[in-house]
Amino acid sequence: MSELAGGPPGMSDVAGDDTLVPAPKQKLSRSALSWILHQGSRDPYVILVTIYVFSPYFSRVLVGDPVRGQATVADISTVYGLLTAALAPILGASIERFGPRKPFMAGILAIMAPLLFLLWLAKPGGLPIDLVGVVLIILGVAYNCGDVLNNSLLARASEKGQEPLLSGLGYALANGLSVSLLIFVMWAFVLPGVVPWSFVPSAPLFGLSQVEHEPSRIVGPLSAAVMLLGAIPFFLWTRDAPRTGVSLLAAIKEGIKLILDTFGNLKGHADVAKFLGARMLYCDGMTALLIFGGLFAAGLMKWGELEMLAYGISLSIFGVLGGLIAPWLDRTLGPRRAIQVEVGICILVLLGTLGMGREKILYFWTWDAATHPAVWNGPLFRTLPEIIYLALGLLIAVFVTAQYASSRTLLVRLAPPDRMAAFFGLFSLSGTATMWLGSLLVALATKVFASQVAGFIPIAGLLALGLVGLFTVKGGERE
């Protein structure tokens, strides 16, 4: 990729002795804006379903035990991680030969939307737990394959040099939309009947029942509706790759050949290979943080629907900050050093989080709620351990989001432009190929020690190994 990609908007660079390369356009095109909206509208599924609302409900209510629930979710993640690892690289390479991405993205939506609506029926006595697990597996695979398609259009949807901006704004919008949905669910379905505030309805809207856990189940249909609406501008205006004239079957054959060729030629792209190897480790840790973070908070702090919604809202708001500071860190430090800072901070904060509990602060200080007055008289987060745990979670949210944006920017800077989709297939592989390992380690540690805290120790190890690997990568410096 051109060294101009990812440079600060408005600056010019010298490409040769006297040849000036025009500065990238500052105004975002309709194509770029629709790509940002599509990215933003896809990710509320992750925030609402897989992290803060439905997944803790699945563990706490459907499985019925936080420790066993964390292990069950780890098993589900292992399966769709393996399936994604097998499919994503082939998809990325094949679509490069076929051309257009939008028809495949339409197929992804056709799979995900009905299954998200089906989650409404996931209640005790409703859909069997095994069937819910299958639905979650299919959703995970479809979403990750959609990421390959969407990411491969990043450079095509934007102007030269705008890739970091689009990458960061996409994640910022995703968190912003997720916050809006979380606030709506809290206001419309969870707070009614709990607080006497005048601006809160006296009863849940649309007749939803809190006893039947309908506020936790409604997030599936809500995520589907937002995803479908956000896709409309994408299909209308985002620039797609032109059709090559190669049939789908031929594209798959050539894609497999390209994958083999890409792996064979990684020695010619040593720094890309090192980066993808390091990302395979630290992104596995980040993914585990996302998948199990909500379960961990619900189980460790014994939070219910109200607390988890507020926790998700708070972290998503700060996630917006992560998406906004990522382009600044990329320009100031270069995307490689930016990732090192982001991963390093996540490790430190995670280690602090493992020392928390309802009656413990940072390993060494005990807290007895009976002898300490409430910090405030609100309906939630009333104790000092809860507030400190929330603060640590906010820091993680900022730098996890920033890491995702910076990682995508670094790949755009390092990968050859004529194989961008294929390398984004490898990029997806690096983020999911060892997801089964992280989930397996979490499941094993949780089961062996019968402790959610022990289950999170391998996550810190994966982050640390990935951070060390980044020091071997050259490129992605500050421009």
VOGU-3710 file (C-alpha; in Angstrom, 3 decimals, decimal comma):
1> mselaggppg> 0,000/0,000/0,000  1,154/3,500/-0,714  2,929/5,163/2,142  0,453/7,993/1,770  -2,333/5,784/3,007  -3,075/6,733/6,565  -1,258/10,059/6,417  -2,726/13,090/8,153  -5,469/14,679/6,055  -4,418/17,905/4,429
11> msdvagddtl> -0,703/17,141/4,207  1,359/16,587/1,071  4,260/14,194/0,711  7,170/14,044/-1,652  7,201/10,980/-3,905  10,546/11,311/-5,606  12,797/14,316/-5,975  10,404/16,969/-7,210  7,038/15,241/-7,636  4,407/16,429/-5,200
21> vpapkqklsr> 1,577/14,030/-4,356  -1,707/15,909/-3,801  -3,046/15,914/-0,279  -6,022/13,629/0,299  -9,433/15,244/0,114  -10,711/16,332/3,512  -14,403/16,082/2,647  -15,848/12,608/2,975  -17,695/11,412/-0,105  -21,144/9,841/-0,116
31> salswilhqg> -19,406/6,507/-0,713  -17,259/6,961/2,399  -20,151/8,119/4,575  -22,319/5,176/3,568  -19,445/2,775/4,321  -19,106/4,339/7,794  -22,854/3,959/8,381  -22,758/0,337/7,281  -19,841/-0,411/9,604  -21,609/1,357/12,441
41> srdpyvilvt> -24,943/-0,394/11,939  -23,408/-3,881/11,895  -21,584/-3,671/15,205  -24,536/-3,129/17,613  -25,149/-6,857/17,143  -21,765/-7,446/18,810  -22,375/-4,981/21,653  -25,957/-5,940/22,455  -26,088/-9,645/21,624  -22,616/-11,092/22,186
51> iyvfspyfsr> -21,350/-8,872/25,033  -23,625/-6,907/27,347  -27,235/-8,051/27,135  -28,137/-11,329/25,452  -24,990/-13,313/26,248  -25,154/-12,596/30,033  -28,871/-13,473/29,866  -27,994/-16,724/28,078  -25,446/-17,560/30,789  -27,405/-16,370/33,815
61> vlvgdpvrgq> -30,937/-17,485/32,885  -30,871/-20,089/30,108  -27,786/-21,959/31,346  -28,504/-20,978/34,929  -24,966/-20,704/36,345  -22,324/-17,993/35,652  -19,332/-20,345/35,742  -20,972/-23,048/33,606  -22,419/-20,340/31,386  -18,968/-18,844/30,744
71> atvadistvy> -17,700/-22,292/29,764  -20,699/-22,833/27,449  -20,157/-19,522/25,689  -16,470/-20,446/25,345  -17,482/-23,675/23,589  -19,770/-21,756/21,203  -16,965/-19,296/20,453  -14,568/-22,160/19,760  -16,863/-23,623/17,102  -17,569/-20,425/15,184
81> glltaalapi> -13,930/-19,403/15,505  -12,825/-22,579/13,769  -15,477/-22,210/11,046  -14,506/-18,585/10,438  -10,836/-19,535/10,265  -11,658/-21,990/7,478  -14,017/-19,736/5,484  -12,788/-16,136/5,850  -9,458/-16,392/3,964  -11,065/-18,252/1,058
91> lgasierfgp> -13,853/-15,660/0,925  -11,395/-12,773/0,915  -9,265/-14,238/-1,855  -12,203/-15,426/-3,973  -14,057/-12,122/-3,811  -10,930/-10,402/-5,085  -11,134/-12,529/-8,251  -14,935/-12,319/-8,568  -15,171/-8,564/-8,027  -18,355/-7,185/-6,428
101> rkpfmagila> -18,816/-7,565/-2,680  -22,381/-6,302/-2,354  -24,173/-9,461/-3,562  -22,369/-11,479/-0,904  -23,101/-8,863/1,745  -26,788/-9,131/0,826  -26,534/-12,873/1,457  -24,943/-12,226/4,861  -27,848/-9,959/5,801  -30,358/-12,536/4,580
111> imapllfllw> -28,823/-15,029/7,018  -28,299/-12,775/10,039  -31,538/-10,790/10,159  -33,966/-13,748/10,530  -31,718/-15,436/13,097  -31,501/-12,250/15,163  -35,299/-12,061/15,161  -35,367/-15,725/16,227  -33,504/-14,853/19,442  -36,782/-13,362/20,685
121> lakpgglpid> -37,945/-16,961/21,223  -34,889/-17,884/23,334  -36,602/-18,175/26,708  -36,958/-20,838/29,405  -39,312/-23,385/27,949  -38,875/-21,925/24,464  -36,059/-22,682/22,051  -33,770/-25,465/23,350  -30,397/-24,243/24,603  -28,597/-26,337/21,985
131> lvgvvliilg> -30,607/-24,684/19,202  -29,836/-21,229/20,607  -26,164/-22,217/20,582  -26,403/-23,210/16,906  -28,033/-19,859/16,100  -25,238/-17,997/17,890  -22,621/-20,021/15,992  -24,176/-19,199/12,597  -24,478/-15,528/13,538  -20,811/-15,426/14,562
141> vayncgdvln> -19,594/-16,987/11,321  -21,837/-14,774/9,156  -20,781/-11,605/10,957  -17,064/-12,387/10,624  -17,420/-13,169/6,923  -19,267/-9,874/6,534  -16,322/-8,158/8,172  -14,013/-9,519/5,461  -16,299/-8,106/2,765  -16,745/-4,739/4,458
151> nsllarasek> -13,069/-4,287/5,352  -11,986/-5,092/1,801  -13,959/-2,056/0,594  -12,338/0,384/3,048  -9,698/1,692/0,624  -12,154/1,629/-2,310  -14,851/3,566/-0,441  -12,471/6,324/0,691  -10,038/8,714/-0,912  -6,291/8,269/-0,537
161> gqepllsglg> -5,201/9,034/3,005  -8,714/8,841/4,491  -8,495/5,189/5,544  -7,587/5,914/9,212  -10,428/8,420/9,473  -13,003/6,027/8,036  -11,730/3,171/10,177  -11,983/5,212/13,380  -15,311/6,848/12,547  -16,820/3,474/11,676
171> yalanglsvs> -16,102/2,128/15,145  -17,101/5,417/16,787  -20,481/5,331/15,047  -20,905/1,666/15,985  -20,500/2,522/19,652  -22,741/5,571/19,305  -25,566/3,531/17,800  -25,068/0,847/20,416  -25,324/3,427/23,186  -28,576/4,716/21,713
181> llifvmwafv> -30,064/1,226/21,594  -28,886/0,371/25,110  -30,368/3,605/26,472  -33,630/2,923/24,672  -33,867/-0,606/26,098  -33,127/0,685/29,599  -35,599/3,570/29,360  -38,390/1,674/27,632  -38,228/-1,785/29,192  -35,971/-2,078/32,270
191> lpgvvpwsfv> -36,357/1,128/34,327  -40,202/1,296/34,240  -41,476/0,182/37,628  -37,987/0,358/39,138  -37,468/4,123/39,503  -40,051/6,878/40,110  -38,526/9,263/37,565  -41,078/11,296/35,639  -39,370/10,861/32,252  -39,474/7,052/32,522
201> psaplfglsq> -42,676/5,230/31,470  -44,703/3,810/34,321  -44,729/0,380/32,669  -42,553/-1,273/29,991  -43,502/-0,192/26,492  -45,291/-2,538/24,084  -46,324/-4,705/27,020  -42,904/-6,304/27,395  -42,534/-8,421/30,511  -39,495/-8,085/32,736
211> vehepsrivg> -40,412/-11,364/34,419  -40,160/-13,149/31,067  -36,772/-11,446/30,403  -38,185/-9,843/27,268  -35,902/-6,749/27,580  -32,891/-9,079/27,164  -34,464/-10,949/24,258  -35,612/-7,868/22,321  -32,016/-6,855/21,539  -31,841/-9,484/18,791
221> plsaavmllg> -34,672/-7,988/16,701  -33,465/-4,445/17,467  -29,960/-5,279/16,193  -31,446/-6,797/13,034  -33,560/-3,704/12,326  -30,605/-1,332/12,720  -28,398/-3,579/10,575  -30,947/-3,627/7,746  -31,528/0,136/7,827  -27,784/0,896/7,841
231> aipfflwtrd> -27,257/-1,353/4,820  -29,553/0,689/2,543  -27,093/3,584/1,889  -24,268/1,061/1,596  -25,976/-0,756/-1,259  -26,952/2,525/-2,914  -23,760/4,565/-2,738  -20,640/2,776/-1,449  -18,239/2,109/-4,310  -18,049/-1,604/-5,076
241> aprtgvslla> -15,377/-3,496/-6,961  -16,208/-3,974/-10,661  -17,207/-7,372/-11,987  -14,230/-9,194/-13,436  -16,174/-11,600/-15,628  -14,818/-14,575/-13,686  -17,501/-17,057/-12,615  -18,053/-17,742/-8,941  -16,704/-21,282/-9,156  -13,641/-20,118/-11,056
251> aikegiklil> -13,183/-17,293/-8,536  -13,202/-19,799/-5,674  -10,622/-21,953/-7,424  -8,441/-18,945/-8,160  -9,028/-17,676/-4,626  -7,729/-20,897/-3,108  -4,742/-20,709/-5,419  -4,212/-17,100/-4,381  -4,374/-18,048/-0,704  -1,727/-20,717/-1,222
261> dtfgnlkgha> 0,322/-18,234/-3,222  -0,138/-15,571/-0,551  1,023/-17,933/2,173  3,896/-18,987/-0,062  4,911/-15,394/-0,643  4,542/-14,173/2,930  8,318/-14,459/3,149  8,353/-11,637/0,604  6,104/-9,649/2,958  7,854/-10,481/6,196
271> dvakflgarm> 6,537/-7,541/8,175  2,938/-8,254/7,165  3,460/-11,855/8,263  4,948/-10,785/11,608  2,119/-8,319/12,178  -0,555/-10,894/11,381  1,162/-13,386/13,694  1,282/-10,874/16,536  -2,310/-9,844/15,881  -3,364/-13,482/15,989
281> lycdgmtall> -2,341/-13,454/19,643  -3,364/-10,040/20,912  -6,605/-9,940/18,926  -7,508/-13,337/20,339  -7,106/-11,815/23,772  -9,149/-8,748/22,806  -11,889/-10,932/21,331  -12,003/-12,977/24,515  -12,291/-9,762/26,513  -15,300/-8,789/24,417
291> ifgglfaagl> -16,967/-12,198/24,423  -16,545/-12,867/28,126  -16,394/-9,312/29,511  -20,130/-9,059/30,042  -20,311/-12,554/31,550  -17,393/-11,712/33,839  -18,977/-8,498/35,088  -22,393/-10,080/35,601  -20,947/-13,029/37,513  -18,166/-11,346/39,498
301> mkwgelemla> -20,143/-8,258/40,503  -23,523/-10,064/40,546  -25,126/-7,476/38,293  -28,580/-7,899/36,766  -30,228/-6,485/33,633  -30,256/-2,872/34,852  -26,594/-2,838/35,872  -25,479/-4,625/32,703  -27,347/-2,176/30,489  -25,792/0,773/32,323
311> ygislsifgv> -22,387/-0,927/32,132  -22,789/-1,482/28,403  -23,928/2,101/27,836  -20,968/3,505/29,757  -18,400/1,335/27,992  -19,911/2,002/24,584  -19,767/5,766/25,148  -16,091/5,491/25,999  -15,661/3,167/23,040  -16,651/6,135/20,867
321> lggliapwld> -13,673/7,961/22,372  -11,450/5,036/21,385  -12,620/5,254/17,781  -11,934/8,990/17,750  -8,461/8,911/19,328  -7,239/6,014/17,150  -6,649/8,226/14,057  -4,837/10,763/16,252  -2,628/8,048/17,767  -1,968/6,637/14,275
331> rtlgprraiq> -0,814/10,023/13,014  1,103/10,964/16,151  2,859/7,672/16,870  2,323/5,690/13,690  -0,180/2,803/13,697  2,357/0,218/14,897  3,389/2,134/18,005  -0,228/3,140/18,563  -1,205/-0,532/18,771  1,627/-1,209/21,210
341> vevgicilvl> 0,384/1,548/23,507  -3,235/0,383/23,211  -2,448/-3,281/23,939  -0,094/-2,412/26,793  -2,695/-0,308/28,567  -5,287/-3,076/28,144  -2,944/-5,544/29,867  -2,364/-3,289/32,855  -6,046/-2,491/33,317  -7,081/-6,136/32,904
351> lgtlgmgrek> -4,678/-7,180/35,651  -6,279/-4,598/37,907  -9,761/-5,850/37,016  -8,888/-9,401/38,060  -8,245/-8,106/41,574  -11,760/-6,722/41,961  -14,918/-8,090/43,583  -18,005/-6,898/45,408  -16,042/-7,057/48,657  -12,493/-6,524/47,325
361> ilyfwtwdaa> -10,604/-3,647/45,676  -7,424/-4,254/43,645  -6,458/-7,515/45,398  -5,508/-6,097/48,811  -8,323/-3,918/50,156  -11,460/-5,494/51,563  -14,811/-3,727/51,439  -17,718/-4,525/53,717  -20,914/-2,946/52,447  -22,469/-3,349/55,883
371> thpavwngpl> -19,907/-1,046/57,487  -19,437/1,401/54,619  -22,196/3,770/53,524  -23,321/3,815/49,917  -21,351/6,201/47,726  -24,610/7,631/46,413  -28,343/6,945/46,634  -28,952/5,984/43,007  -30,473/2,697/41,809  -27,149/1,099/40,789
381> frtlpeiiyl> -23,344/1,191/41,232  -23,758/2,282/44,839  -20,546/0,832/46,314  -16,916/1,829/45,829  -15,851/-1,575/44,359  -18,589/-1,279/41,720  -17,517/2,245/40,775  -13,826/1,297/40,525  -14,687/-1,785/38,470  -16,754/0,397/36,151
391> alglliavfv> -13,847/2,870/35,783  -11,446/0,078/34,843  -13,951/-1,198/32,295  -14,181/2,265/30,741  -10,416/2,350/30,192  -10,478/-1,066/28,549  -13,329/0,036/26,269  -11,328/3,019/25,015  -8,192/1,107/24,107  -9,851/-2,075/22,817
401> taqyassrtl> -11,792/0,014/20,305  -8,724/2,056/19,399  -6,712/-1,141/18,844  -9,223/-2,503/16,349  -9,135/0,713/14,323  -5,341/1,051/14,451  -4,824/-2,589/13,466  -6,931/-2,173/10,362  -5,003/0,982/9,462  -1,655/-0,771/9,893
411> lvrlappdrm> -2,669/-3,574/7,539  -3,714/-1,041/4,896  -0,264/0,525/5,270  1,656/-2,768/5,062  -0,276/-4,910/2,550  0,172/-4,726/-1,244  -2,804/-2,888/-2,817  -3,442/-5,482/-5,536  -4,072/-8,181/-2,909  -5,866/-6,103/-0,304
421> aaffglfsls> -8,946/-8,355/-0,055  -6,784/-11,479/0,219  -4,717/-9,918/2,992  -7,895/-8,813/4,754  -8,903/-12,469/4,573  -5,643/-13,278/6,355  -6,361/-10,326/8,661  -9,673/-11,933/9,610  -7,888/-15,260/9,978  -5,363/-13,692/12,334
431> gtatmwlgsl> -8,249/-12,439/14,446  -10,205/-15,680/14,481  -7,915/-18,627/13,698  -6,837/-19,007/17,323  -10,141/-17,809/18,781  -10,767/-21,446/19,587  -7,525/-21,474/21,581  -8,443/-18,434/23,665  -11,954/-19,753/24,254  -10,598/-23,202/25,066
441> lvalatkvfa> -8,112/-21,777/27,566  -10,843/-19,693/29,193  -13,144/-22,719/29,349  -10,448/-24,996/30,778  -9,261/-22,506/33,400  -12,844/-21,719/34,391  -13,744/-25,414/34,750  -10,529/-26,554/36,457  -10,468/-23,784/39,065  -14,272/-23,262/39,169
451> sqvagfipia> -13,540/-19,546/38,975  -14,361/-16,852/36,457  -11,255/-14,905/37,526  -8,981/-17,863/36,746  -10,636/-18,091/33,336  -9,391/-14,613/32,471  -5,705/-15,167/33,275  -4,967/-16,752/29,839  -6,364/-13,611/28,205  -3,637/-11,485/29,796
461> gllalglvgl> -1,052/-13,982/28,550  -2,303/-13,779/24,952  -2,212/-9,972/25,033  1,348/-9,998/26,381  2,593/-12,419/23,698  1,025/-10,315/20,955  2,587/-7,151/22,352  6,035/-8,750/22,284  5,478/-9,848/18,674  4,726/-6,289/17,569
471> ftvkggere> 8,289/-5,241/18,416  9,540/-7,426/15,538  7,428/-5,581/12,917  8,983/-2,860/10,778  6,843/-0,256/9,064  3,771/1,664/10,055  5,854/4,529/11,405  4,657/8,069/11,926  4,573/10,008/8,644
//
